[in-house]
Amino acid sequence: MTDIDRATQAVREDRLWRRHLDMAKLGGTARGGVNRQALSPEDAAARNQLMAWARARGFSVSTDAIGNLFVRRAGSDATARPVLSGSHMDSQPTGGRFDGMYGVLAAFEALEALEDAGIATRRPVEAVAWTNEEGSRFQPGAMGSAVFAGHYTLDAMLDVKDWKGVVLRDALTETLAAAPAPGRGERPGFALDGYVEAHIEQGPRLEDAKTTIGVVTGIQGSRRFVVDIVGEEAHAGTTPRAARKDAFVAAVAIAGAMQEATRDADDTLRFTIGRVDVLPGSPNTVPGRVSFTIDMRHPDMEVLDAHEARLRAIVATGAAPCSAGIERVTSVAPTVFDPAVIDLVRDAARRQGLSHMDMPSGAGHDAMHIAALCPTGMIFVPCERGISHNEIENATPADLAAGARVLVEALLRLANR
Amino acid sequence: MTDIDRATQAVREDRLWRRHLDMAKLGGTARGGVNRQALSPEDAAARNQLMAWARARGFSVSTDAIGNLFVRRAGSDATARPVLSGSHMDSQPTGGRFDGMYGVLAAFEALEALEDAGIATRRPVEAVAWTNEEGSRFQPGAMGSAVFAGHYTLDAMLDVKDWKGVVLRDALTETLAAAPAPGRGERPGFALDGYVEAHIEQGPRLEDAKTTIGVVTGIQGSRRFVVDIVGEEAHAGTTPRAARKDAFVAAVAIAGAMQEATRDADDTLRFTIGRVDVLPGSPNTVPGRVSFTIDMRHPDMEVLDAHEARLRAIVATGAAPCSAGIERVTSVAPTVFDPAVIDLVRDAARRQGLSHMDMPSGAGHDAMHIAALCPTGMIFVPCERGISHNEIENATPADLAAGARVLVEALLRLANR
């Protein structure tokens, strides 16, 4: 039997599932979900739990200056750059049990499987729990991986405040005091040889296609806009239509034209107006101002450019007699994963006889930052009805284990390259 | 010279304007508006001011059990039913100096003009300040006139609470203790021979037509609806359009269809979506729920019926794949004023050489309740750019005086009928 076979067979579905249930108690909600905000006491509890499991297996732990937590299984070559796998343990306020946590526990399961199978790897293999991926308490999200990759500066992030005014620096100090681990260098970031992140899909495509493994080819680019429409407040009973500058009438015209303009034939473009503020918000006052957000995503930068131009044209012409502007507030370029890692994941799924499909990631993940540092890929497994960021988020023990088996094979191949 | 000529010539533009400025100090805001909430200390101050002016002229004052304040100039026939004129002294939180207050001060100016001209009327002529017309602190509005007319019960209104939990009964007791006046019967309401209310237009029609006097033919009917659309929250990055139930997409379709369906050729129908709630209101989540209000008004009940049917049809068919419902939350029938009073107002404007036009009232007023009790009419004067419920609300001393002259003529004719 090959090392690969022994490693994948050492993945234990029951252990991986039980670890999910154990972690779900930390910040668990009455409705079966999880509220484990970044750098909260619940986050600290999850860190302590992960470290306890790690120490019980003889793995070493460390944490860097932004709180990223690493679990290391040593390799035979002490000087070799490690192969890394993981995700995050923080959650949305009404989050589920699998978003992020699965990637951490699948990586840890991979380490345990290698250990159980007694397989020596040349490179160290490490599991990581990145700090604050969700960005629901401290913005921006994917913070730990971004600081690790040098995309955000450590100092700027340490000064970020949550909505109660708590400074991240203080929350981090408290968390690391409650869940202490040896430090990992003065500044976050170290050389990596590869990175593979497992995650629930958070969308319906795998389930709809009755497919177990998503071979993630990249992360679509995303752009966030705010459209601001200025009209004039007026009395709803007395002001004739011809005399109105109704900002919500203009908003409906603009939003409708945008929804029409973004209906692509292959349903790949994602266009969402998620937040809408209508002011003053009184039933008998003609709205004087409307602002709304646009979230637009696509794997192809040129498609994003073309659609942004269309949105701008609609805003420029569609608001009369109101005035309107559109501002791009964020732009994240599409991430294209490393072809060799994509192949590794696809080959592992095929070799293990698992149904699989290539797909881009609709959501952003820590992998988008790490992809700038080393060959990177991701593995998706189905989640029930595609529902995520929700307490009813669900996945099956079998699918989670299948993803972990693909992961351990990919990591083992990377670790011996 | 006739009594009519003497009375109208006794109207003093400077006095009426100064009284507006004096009243504007009570609850005056930094931006030149007024915040004089119903049954607040500012309301009590305005009551005391009005009573002081009344007593200085030898007029008697009284207040009923809902706090409506009456100033009476006696007639020669002690048994005759009085003729009444007035409006309200409470304001919106960021209200103007003329909304409501003009009707009270114009009525008081009419009493003073009759007094100055030494004219005896057969019937008593009374000025009234109705309690809580705005409904911004205690709902519903037009409360004092509605209780007077028996449209709302006194006991139910006394139990109403403001948003801080203050019970109206207590606020009323406090206000009447601070601004005491003799009681007017055990329950509100007494027989009237006629009612004329002067008011700023709160719309742009008079100003646009360069016309001084609006001969108000009635108050348009109004209906309030809430549309509720239920879709399904989903991840904005991962959920294909075909798999979405985007409640805001449905809202845009429904609102757009409604706006189209309510574009009447003569621009008489008023259709306003004023409050829109999009949930959960996160930029990267497909909205799972949208609710919005509709305020629809028209002078003709049949037109309202026909348009309500159209709105219902749009909601029934326009929301797929979301579900939607529409609920009518209030319905106020159109008020048609008494033809004789309308003629009196029109004739007075014509006789005085004032430009005038017949028009319905777009806004609701206390007159809509009193119209059920006795022959009723209203007089509008222009307000700058039609802006009201706003601190920059404005009107000219000349227009206010012109309205008062039409009012005193109408009241004098009614008082001697």
Interface residues (C-beta under 8 A of the other chain):
Chain A: E201 Q202 G203 P204 R205 D208 Q220 S222 R224 E233 A234 H235 A236 G237 T238 T239 P240 R241 A242 A243 D246 F248 V249 V252 A253 A255 G256 Q259 R263 D267 L269 R270 F271 T272 I273 G274 R275 V276 V278 G281 S282 P283 N284 T285 V286 P287 T293 D295 R297 S361 G362 A363 G364 G386 I387 S388 H389 N390
Chain B: E201 Q202 G203 P204 R205 D208 Q220 S222 R224 E233 A234 H235 A236 G237 T238 T239 P240 R241 A242 A243 D246 F248 V249 V252 A253 A255 G256 Q259 R263 D267 L269 R270 F271 T272 I273 G274 R275 V276 V278 G281 S282 P283 N284 T285 V286 P287 T293 D295 R297 S361 G362 A363 G364 G386 I387 S388 H389 N390
